[in-house]
Amino acid sequence: MRTESKAQTDLFQSFFLHQDEESLQAFQSQIEAVTETLMHTFKKAGHPFSGAQSDELQKQMAAVVDVTEEARSFQDVLNEAVQPIIHSSLHVSHTKSMAHLHCPPLIQGVAGELLIGALNQSMDSWDQSPAATYVEEEMIRYWTSKAGYSAQADGVFTSGGTQSNYMGLLLARDAFCRKQWNHNVQKQGLPEGFKKLRILCSEEAHFSVKKSAAQLGLGEDAVVPVPVDDQHRMDSSAAGQILSEMQEQQLLPFAVFATSGTTDFGSLDPLEELADLSKEHGLWFHVDAAYGGGLLLSRHRHKLTGLEQADSMTLDFHKWLYQPISSGVFLLKDRSHFNLISHHADYLNSEQDEQEGVLHLVNKSVQTTRRFDALKIFLTLQTLGTDLIGRMIDQTIETAGLTAQELMRRPDFYPENPEPDLSAVVFQYRPEGVDADGLNRTLQQALFQNGRAVTAKTKVNGETYLKFTILNPRTTIDDVKEVLDEFERLAAQQMTGGIHLDKS
């Protein structure tokens, strides 16, 4: 029996990363195979997308995702199953991939992902992440300072903007209920007056505001959209008027949710004005800087003046700081507010541990098991330094400005934000006598299907517009001009004989 058990143990040796030579050789071999495959892929990546259609891809993926009982060699799986996945993945590092807030990852971040996976630290309790806990704490300390917070601030790494925004509104709701009714939502649930609770945000705010309101038991109707100005920024005067009307209606606003970098336009809400308004009415002030937070390292840092007055904020490193997904932080001006969501479990983060000064990061998170994502941004900052990253961000802002100018020079192109706040440019191609809504929708789809570039579409006043989100500092105005040329070519084709679109 012992012999059989020993044989089983020996069989498992090469499948886990440990000190045994067989394990180390297997690790090296498989990492080298993956590296070679990726290098081959990027060398041949002429376009950002293969152009494969959805029904075709569904069949291909169904064929390769075939789980078997018998083991196979890693190289065979890589060649036969993984290669088709890589082939039809979006090449986000391509200079003509400029649709969404979906950045090209820095090589240092990719290397960080390998370290994160190999170390596999779990960030909930100190005994599962002894060194990693303090790396995350130091990274949080760095970013709170960078944002203009005092030593009383704190934060935690998150999966991204949606989770961070949720946490901001969760704490805002619970803090308000404590103050208004001396009511502990964590223990007692929602108070009787919860149907009067309201959140103010701009019409351009991220959909996670409504999603959070629903998850918090308030319902989407608790979110009150505030009109925006002609630059798609929240109108602070309109916000003030709405708050006055709420007071008359005996409603209970508890949070003002501002955005520094809206998803479509990259617009920057007037933070100082909204911070003053929040203070005047005693409201929690949350800033979603998932996109615009990159300006903290940029020469455009002044555009975030007022950010330091936020009670909480969202920063995403997998947008403008070039980290692999996912990598974000939630920052809190007053760390004591984390007490509103802390919970103790004897097996994980006991109260005795807390009394003895043991640091368990689960006390600050809505997650339990959590990745060591702080490592990749730490590795990136240590290697590149903040000046170089800031120059990358500045480059994309400059390219966006040149893009808006190019659009204004070309007949029939109409930029909606001719002076971009950040690096997003929204525009419509509008030749005379053509259904612009239908044409722009067709152009975006046709370009994606031929794979030569990836751009986005959105709606402005019910009409389809096109969008460049320029996050890649390697993208030049020449890349943009080539995409615009392609739009013109496709439009001419559509207006003369029509573009055949695969609707699958």
C-alpha positions as CSV (number, residue, x, y, z in Angstrom):
1,M,0.0,0.0,0.0
2,R,2.9,2.4,0.9
3,T,4.6,1.6,-2.4
4,E,1.4,2.4,-4.3
5,S,1.0,5.7,-2.4
6,K,4.6,6.6,-3.1
7,A,4.1,5.9,-6.8
8,Q,1.1,8.2,-6.8
9,T,3.1,10.9,-5.0
10,D,6.0,10.6,-7.5
11,L,3.5,10.9,-10.4
12,F,2.4,14.3,-9.1
13,Q,5.8,15.8,-8.7
14,S,6.1,17.5,-12.1
15,F,2.7,19.1,-12.0
16,F,3.4,21.5,-9.1
17,L,6.0,24.2,-8.7
18,H,8.4,23.3,-5.9
19,Q,12.1,22.7,-5.2
20,D,12.3,19.3,-7.0
21,E,14.4,19.4,-10.1
22,E,11.7,17.6,-12.2
23,S,9.2,20.3,-11.2
24,L,11.6,23.1,-12.0
25,Q,12.4,21.7,-15.4
26,A,8.7,21.2,-16.2
27,F,8.0,24.8,-15.2
28,Q,10.8,26.1,-17.3
29,S,9.8,24.0,-20.3
30,Q,6.2,25.1,-20.2
31,I,6.9,28.8,-19.7
32,E,9.4,28.7,-22.6
33,A,6.8,27.1,-24.8
34,V,4.2,29.8,-23.9
35,T,6.8,32.5,-24.5
36,E,7.7,31.1,-27.9
37,T,4.0,30.9,-28.9
38,L,3.3,34.5,-27.9
39,M,6.4,35.8,-29.6
40,H,5.5,34.0,-32.8
41,T,1.9,35.4,-32.5
42,F,3.0,39.0,-32.0
43,K,5.6,38.9,-34.8
44,K,2.8,38.0,-37.2
45,A,0.0,40.2,-35.9
46,G,-0.6,42.5,-38.8
47,H,-4.1,43.5,-37.7
48,P,-5.7,43.9,-34.3
49,F,-8.3,41.2,-35.0
50,S,-8.7,38.2,-37.2
51,G,-12.1,39.2,-38.4
52,A,-13.6,35.9,-37.4
53,Q,-17.4,36.0,-37.1
54,S,-19.3,35.0,-34.0
55,D,-20.8,31.8,-35.2
56,E,-17.5,30.7,-36.7
57,L,-15.7,31.4,-33.4
58,Q,-18.4,29.6,-31.4
59,K,-17.9,26.4,-33.4
60,Q,-14.1,26.7,-33.2
61,M,-14.1,27.2,-29.4
62,A,-16.6,24.4,-28.9
63,A,-14.2,22.1,-30.8
64,V,-11.0,23.1,-28.8
65,V,-12.6,23.2,-25.3
66,D,-12.9,19.5,-25.1
67,V,-12.1,18.2,-21.6
68,T,-10.9,14.6,-21.6
69,E,-10.1,12.1,-18.8
70,E,-6.7,11.2,-20.3
71,A,-3.7,13.5,-19.9
72,R,-2.1,15.1,-22.9
73,S,1.3,16.8,-23.3
74,F,1.3,20.5,-22.6
75,Q,2.9,21.2,-26.0
76,D,0.0,19.4,-27.8
77,V,-2.6,21.3,-25.9
78,L,-0.8,24.6,-26.7
79,N,-0.6,23.8,-30.4
80,E,-4.0,22.3,-30.9
81,A,-6.3,24.0,-28.3
82,V,-4.6,27.3,-27.2
83,Q,-3.3,28.5,-30.6
84,P,-6.8,28.9,-32.1
85,I,-7.8,31.0,-29.0
86,I,-4.8,33.2,-29.4
87,H,-5.4,33.6,-33.1
88,S,-8.8,35.1,-32.7
89,S,-8.2,37.1,-29.5
90,L,-8.1,40.9,-29.7
91,H,-4.5,42.2,-30.0
92,V,-4.9,45.0,-27.6
93,S,-1.3,46.1,-28.1
94,H,-1.8,46.9,-31.7
95,T,-1.7,50.6,-32.5
96,K,-5.1,50.5,-34.2
97,S,-6.8,48.8,-31.3
98,M,-8.6,51.9,-29.9
99,A,-12.1,51.0,-29.1
100,H,-12.5,50.8,-25.3
101,L,-10.7,51.6,-22.1
102,H,-8.7,48.4,-22.7
103,C,-5.0,49.1,-22.6
104,P,-1.9,47.5,-24.0
105,P,-0.2,45.8,-21.0
106,L,3.3,46.8,-20.1
107,I,5.8,43.9,-20.3
108,Q,6.6,44.5,-16.6
109,G,2.9,43.9,-15.8
110,V,2.8,40.7,-17.8
111,A,5.9,39.5,-15.9
112,G,4.2,40.5,-12.7
113,E,1.3,38.2,-13.6
114,L,3.7,35.3,-13.9
115,L,5.0,36.1,-10.4
116,I,1.5,36.5,-9.0
117,G,0.4,33.1,-10.4
118,A,3.5,31.3,-9.2
119,L,3.4,32.7,-5.7
120,N,-0.4,32.4,-5.5
121,Q,-0.7,34.5,-2.3
122,S,-4.2,35.0,-0.9
123,M,-4.7,38.6,0.3
124,D,-7.4,38.0,2.9
125,S,-5.3,37.0,5.9
126,W,-1.7,37.8,6.9
127,D,-0.7,34.1,7.3
128,Q,-1.6,33.5,3.6
129,S,0.3,36.6,2.3
130,P,2.9,37.6,4.9
131,A,5.1,39.7,2.6
132,A,2.4,40.5,0.1
133,T,0.2,42.1,2.8
134,Y,2.8,44.8,3.4
135,V,3.5,45.3,-0.3
136,E,-0.2,46.1,-0.8
137,E,-0.2,48.4,2.2
138,E,2.8,50.3,0.9
139,M,1.2,50.6,-2.6
140,I,-2.0,51.9,-1.0
141,R,0.0,54.4,1.1
142,Y,1.8,55.6,-2.1
143,W,-1.5,56.1,-4.0
144,T,-3.4,57.8,-1.1
145,S,-0.5,60.3,-0.8
146,K,-0.4,60.8,-4.6
147,A,-4.1,61.6,-4.5
148,G,-3.6,64.2,-1.9
149,Y,-4.9,62.3,1.1
150,S,-3.5,62.5,4.7
151,A,-2.1,59.7,6.7
152,Q,-5.6,59.0,8.0
153,A,-6.5,57.6,4.5
154,D,-6.5,53.9,3.5
155,G,-7.6,51.7,0.7
156,V,-7.6,48.2,-0.8
157,F,-7.0,46.6,-4.2
158,T,-10.1,45.7,-6.2
159,S,-11.0,43.9,-9.4
160,G,-11.7,47.3,-11.0
161,G,-14.0,50.3,-11.2
162,T,-17.3,48.5,-10.8
163,Q,-16.2,47.0,-7.4
164,S,-14.6,50.2,-6.2
165,N,-17.7,52.3,-7.1
166,Y,-19.8,49.8,-5.3
167,M,-17.7,50.0,-2.2
168,G,-17.8,53.8,-2.2
169,L,-21.6,53.8,-2.4
170,L,-21.9,51.0,0.1
171,L,-19.9,52.9,2.7
172,A,-21.7,56.1,1.9
173,R,-25.1,54.4,2.5
174,D,-24.1,52.8,5.7
175,A,-22.4,56.0,7.0
176,F,-25.5,58.0,6.3
177,C,-27.8,55.5,8.0
178,R,-25.6,55.6,11.1
179,K,-25.7,59.4,11.1
180,Q,-29.3,59.9,10.2
181,W,-31.0,57.1,12.2
182,N,-28.2,55.6,14.4
183,H,-29.0,52.5,12.3
184,N,-26.5,49.7,11.7
185,V,-27.2,48.4,8.2
186,Q,-24.7,45.6,8.4
187,K,-26.5,44.0,11.3
188,Q,-30.1,45.3,11.0
189,G,-30.6,45.6,7.2
190,L,-32.1,48.6,5.5
191,P,-33.9,51.1,7.7
192,E,-37.6,52.0,7.2
193,G,-36.8,55.2,5.4
194,F,-34.5,53.6,2.8
195,K,-36.9,54.3,-0.1
196,K,-36.1,58.0,0.3
197,L,-32.4,57.6,-0.2
198,R,-30.9,59.1,-3.3
199,I,-27.6,59.2,-5.2
200,L,-26.7,62.1,-7.6
201,C,-24.5,61.5,-10.6
202,S,-24.1,62.9,-14.1
203,E,-26.0,61.6,-17.1
204,E,-22.7,60.4,-18.4
205,A,-21.7,58.4,-15.2
206,H,-20.8,54.7,-15.4
207,F,-23.6,52.2,-15.4
208,S,-22.1,50.7,-12.2
209,V,-23.8,53.5,-10.2
210,K,-27.2,52.1,-11.1
211,K,-25.9,48.5,-10.7
212,S,-24.6,49.3,-7.3
213,A,-27.9,51.0,-6.2
214,A,-29.7,47.8,-7.2
215,Q,-27.3,45.6,-5.3
216,L,-27.5,47.8,-2.3
217,G,-31.3,47.3,-2.1
218,L,-32.1,50.9,-3.1
219,G,-33.1,50.2,-6.7
220,E,-32.0,52.0,-9.8
221,D,-34.7,54.7,-9.3
222,A,-32.6,55.9,-6.3
223,V,-30.0,57.2,-8.8
224,V,-30.8,60.8,-10.0
225,P,-29.1,61.8,-13.2
226,V,-27.8,65.4,-13.4
227,P,-27.7,67.1,-16.8
228,V,-24.3,67.8,-18.3
229,D,-22.9,70.9,-20.1
230,D,-21.8,71.1,-23.7
231,Q,-18.5,69.4,-22.7
232,H,-20.4,66.5,-21.2
233,R,-19.4,67.4,-17.6
234,M,-21.8,67.4,-14.7
235,D,-23.6,70.7,-14.3
236,S,-22.9,71.7,-10.7
237,S,-25.6,74.4,-10.8
238,A,-28.2,71.8,-11.9
239,A,-27.0,69.5,-9.2
240,G,-27.6,72.2,-6.6
241,Q,-31.0,72.9,-7.9
242,I,-31.9,69.1,-7.8
243,L,-30.7,69.0,-4.2
244,S,-32.9,71.9,-3.2
245,E,-35.9,70.2,-4.9
246,M,-35.1,67.0,-3.0
247,Q,-35.2,68.8,0.3
248,E,-38.7,70.2,-0.6
249,Q,-39.8,66.6,-1.5
250,Q,-38.4,65.3,1.8
251,L,-36.1,62.9,-0.1
252,L,-32.7,61.9,1.4
253,P,-29.7,62.3,-0.8
254,F,-26.7,60.7,0.7
255,A,-24.0,60.8,-2.0
256,V,-22.7,62.8,-4.9
257,F,-21.0,60.6,-7.4
258,A,-18.6,62.5,-9.7
259,T,-16.6,61.2,-12.6
260,S,-13.1,62.0,-13.6
261,G,-13.0,60.6,-17.1
262,T,-16.4,59.4,-18.4
263,T,-16.4,56.2,-20.4
264,D,-17.5,57.8,-23.7
265,F,-16.0,61.3,-23.7
266,G,-13.3,61.2,-21.0
267,S,-15.0,64.2,-19.5
268,L,-13.9,65.6,-16.1
269,D,-16.7,66.7,-13.8
270,P,-16.0,69.9,-11.8
271,L,-14.6,68.3,-8.7
272,E,-14.0,71.5,-6.6
273,E,-17.6,72.7,-7.2
274,L,-19.1,69.3,-6.5
275,A,-16.9,68.9,-3.4
276,D,-18.2,72.3,-2.0
277,L,-21.8,71.3,-2.9
278,S,-21.3,67.9,-1.0
279,K,-20.0,69.7,2.1
280,E,-22.8,72.2,2.0
281,H,-25.4,69.5,2.1
282,G,-23.5,67.0,4.3
283,L,-23.2,64.4,1.5
284,W,-20.6,61.7,0.9
285,F,-18.5,62.7,-2.1
286,H,-17.2,59.8,-4.3
287,V,-15.1,60.3,-7.4
288,D,-14.8,57.6,-10.1
289,A,-11.4,58.3,-11.5
290,A,-11.0,54.8,-13.0
291,Y,-10.0,56.4,-16.3
292,G,-8.8,59.9,-15.3
293,G,-6.8,58.8,-12.3
294,G,-3.8,58.2,-14.6
295,L,-3.4,62.0,-14.6
296,L,-1.9,61.7,-11.2
297,L,1.4,60.8,-12.9
298,S,0.9,63.3,-15.8
299,R,1.8,66.9,-16.5
300,H,-2.0,67.3,-16.7
301,R,-2.3,66.6,-12.9
302,H,-4.0,70.0,-12.4
303,K,-7.1,68.7,-14.1
304,L,-7.8,66.6,-11.0
305,T,-7.8,69.5,-8.6
306,G,-10.4,68.8,-6.0
307,L,-9.9,65.0,-6.1
308,E,-8.2,65.2,-2.6
309,Q,-11.6,66.4,-1.2
310,A,-13.4,63.1,-2.1
311,D,-14.5,60.9,0.8
312,S,-13.6,57.9,-1.5
313,M,-12.3,57.4,-5.0
314,T,-11.8,54.8,-7.7
315,L,-8.6,54.3,-9.6
316,D,-8.0,51.6,-12.2
317,F,-4.5,50.6,-13.2
318,H,-5.7,48.4,-16.0
319,K,-6.8,51.4,-17.9
320,W,-4.3,54.3,-18.2
321,L,-1.5,52.7,-16.2
322,Y,-1.1,49.8,-18.6
323,Q,-1.6,46.9,-16.2
324,P,-3.0,43.5,-17.2
325,I,-6.6,43.0,-16.2
326,S,-7.5,43.2,-13.4
327,S,-5.9,45.9,-11.3
328,G,-7.7,48.7,-9.4
329,V,-7.9,50.3,-6.0
330,F,-10.5,51.8,-3.8
331,L,-9.2,54.7,-1.7
332,L,-10.9,56.1,1.4
333,K,-10.2,59.4,3.0
334,D,-10.9,58.3,6.6
335,R,-9.9,54.7,7.3
336,S,-12.3,54.4,10.2
337,H,-15.2,54.0,7.7
338,F,-13.9,50.5,6.8
339,N,-15.3,49.5,10.2
340,L,-18.7,49.7,8.6
341,I,-18.0,46.5,6.6
342,S,-15.5,44.6,8.7
343,H,-16.5,41.1,9.9
344,H,-14.5,38.6,11.9
345,A,-14.2,34.9,11.4
346,D,-12.3,32.8,14.0
347,Y,-10.6,30.7,11.4
348,L,-9.4,33.7,9.3
349,N,-9.3,37.1,11.0
350,S,-10.2,36.7,14.6
351,E,-10.8,39.6,17.0
352,Q,-7.9,38.4,19.1
353,D,-5.6,38.7,16.0
354,E,-6.8,42.3,15.6
355,Q,-6.1,43.1,19.3
356,E,-2.6,41.7,18.8
357,G,-2.0,43.9,15.8
358,V,-2.1,41.2,13.1
359,L,-3.0,42.9,9.8
360,H,-5.7,41.1,7.8
361,L,-6.7,42.9,4.7
362,V,-10.0,41.1,4.4
363,N,-11.2,43.7,7.0
364,K,-11.2,46.3,4.2
365,S,-12.6,44.3,1.3
366,V,-16.0,42.9,0.1
367,Q,-13.9,40.0,-1.2
368,T,-12.4,37.2,0.8
369,T,-9.9,35.4,-1.5
370,R,-8.1,38.0,-3.5
371,R,-5.1,38.1,-5.8
372,F,-1.8,39.8,-5.1
373,D,-2.5,42.4,-7.8
374,A,-0.4,45.1,-6.0
375,L,2.7,43.2,-7.2
376,K,2.4,44.1,-10.9
377,I,1.9,47.9,-10.4
378,F,4.7,47.8,-7.8
379,L,7.0,46.0,-10.3
380,T,6.0,48.5,-13.0
381,L,6.6,51.6,-10.9
382,Q,9.9,50.3,-9.6
383,T,11.1,49.5,-13.2
384,L,9.8,52.3,-15.3
385,G,9.5,55.1,-12.7
386,T,6.6,57.6,-12.6
387,D,8.1,60.1,-15.1
388,L,8.2,57.7,-18.0
389,I,4.6,56.4,-17.4
390,G,3.5,60.0,-17.1
391,R,5.0,60.8,-20.5
392,M,3.1,57.8,-22.0
393,I,-0.2,59.2,-20.7
394,D,0.7,62.7,-22.0
395,Q,1.5,61.2,-25.4
396,T,-2.0,59.7,-25.7
397,I,-3.6,63.1,-24.7
398,E,-1.6,64.8,-27.4
399,T,-2.6,62.2,-30.0
400,A,-6.3,62.6,-29.1
401,G,-6.0,66.4,-29.6
402,L,-4.4,65.9,-33.0
403,T,-7.2,63.4,-33.8
404,A,-9.8,66.0,-33.1
405,Q,-8.0,68.5,-35.3
406,E,-7.8,66.0,-38.1
407,L,-11.5,65.3,-37.9
408,M,-12.3,69.0,-38.2
409,R,-10.1,69.2,-41.3
410,R,-11.9,66.4,-43.1
411,P,-15.2,67.0,-44.8
412,D,-18.2,65.2,-43.3
413,F,-16.4,64.3,-40.0
414,Y,-17.9,66.0,-37.0
415,P,-16.1,65.6,-33.6
416,E,-18.5,65.8,-30.6
417,N,-15.7,66.7,-28.2
418,P,-13.3,68.8,-30.4
419,E,-11.2,69.6,-27.3
420,P,-10.8,66.3,-25.5
421,D,-10.3,66.4,-21.7
422,L,-8.4,63.1,-21.9
423,S,-7.7,60.7,-24.7
424,A,-11.2,59.8,-26.0
425,V,-12.6,61.3,-29.2
426,V,-16.3,60.8,-30.2
427,F,-17.3,61.7,-33.7
428,Q,-19.8,61.1,-36.5
429,Y,-19.2,60.6,-40.2
430,R,-22.1,62.5,-41.8
431,P,-22.0,62.9,-45.6
432,E,-24.9,64.9,-47.0
433,G,-28.1,63.0,-47.8
434,V,-27.1,59.8,-46.0
435,D,-28.7,58.2,-42.9
436,A,-25.8,59.0,-40.6
437,D,-27.1,56.7,-37.8
438,G,-27.2,53.6,-40.0
439,L,-24.0,54.5,-41.8
440,N,-21.9,54.9,-38.7
441,R,-23.2,51.7,-37.2
442,T,-22.3,49.9,-40.5
443,L,-18.8,51.4,-40.6
444,Q,-17.9,50.3,-37.1
445,Q,-19.1,46.7,-37.8
446,A,-17.4,46.6,-41.2
447,L,-14.1,47.8,-39.8
448,F,-14.2,45.2,-37.0
449,Q,-15.1,42.4,-39.5
450,N,-12.2,43.2,-41.8
451,G,-9.9,43.3,-38.8
452,R,-7.8,46.3,-39.8
453,A,-8.7,48.4,-36.8
454,V,-10.9,48.2,-33.7
455,T,-13.0,51.2,-32.9
456,A,-16.1,51.7,-30.7
457,K,-19.6,53.0,-31.3
458,T,-21.9,54.8,-28.9
459,K,-25.1,56.9,-28.8
460,V,-25.3,60.7,-28.6
461,N,-28.8,62.0,-28.5
462,G,-30.1,58.7,-29.9
463,E,-27.7,58.7,-32.9
464,T,-24.8,56.3,-33.5
465,Y,-21.4,57.9,-33.2
466,L,-17.9,56.5,-33.6
467,K,-15.3,56.6,-30.9
468,F,-11.5,56.4,-30.6
469,T,-10.2,55.6,-27.1
470,I,-6.5,56.2,-27.4
471,L,-4.6,54.5,-24.6
472,N,-1.6,53.2,-26.5
473,P,1.3,55.7,-26.5
474,R,2.6,54.0,-29.6
475,T,-0.5,55.0,-31.6
476,T,0.3,58.0,-33.8
477,I,-1.8,60.4,-35.8
478,D,-0.7,58.5,-38.9
479,D,-2.5,55.4,-37.5
480,V,-5.6,57.5,-36.9
481,K,-5.4,58.9,-40.4
482,E,-5.3,55.4,-41.9
483,V,-8.4,54.4,-39.9
484,L,-10.2,57.5,-41.1
485,D,-9.2,56.7,-44.7
486,E,-10.6,53.3,-44.2
487,F,-13.9,54.7,-42.9
488,E,-14.1,56.9,-46.0
489,R,-13.4,53.9,-48.3
490,L,-16.0,51.8,-46.6
491,A,-18.5,54.6,-46.7
492,A,-18.0,55.0,-50.4
493,Q,-18.5,51.3,-50.8
494,Q,-21.7,51.4,-48.7
495,M,-23.1,54.4,-50.6
496,T,-22.4,52.9,-54.1
497,G,-23.3,49.2,-53.7
498,G,-23.5,48.4,-50.0
499,I,-21.1,46.6,-47.6
500,H,-21.9,42.9,-47.0
501,L,-22.0,42.4,-43.3
502,D,-22.1,38.9,-41.8
503,K,-24.9,39.3,-39.2
504,S,-24.1,36.0,-37.5
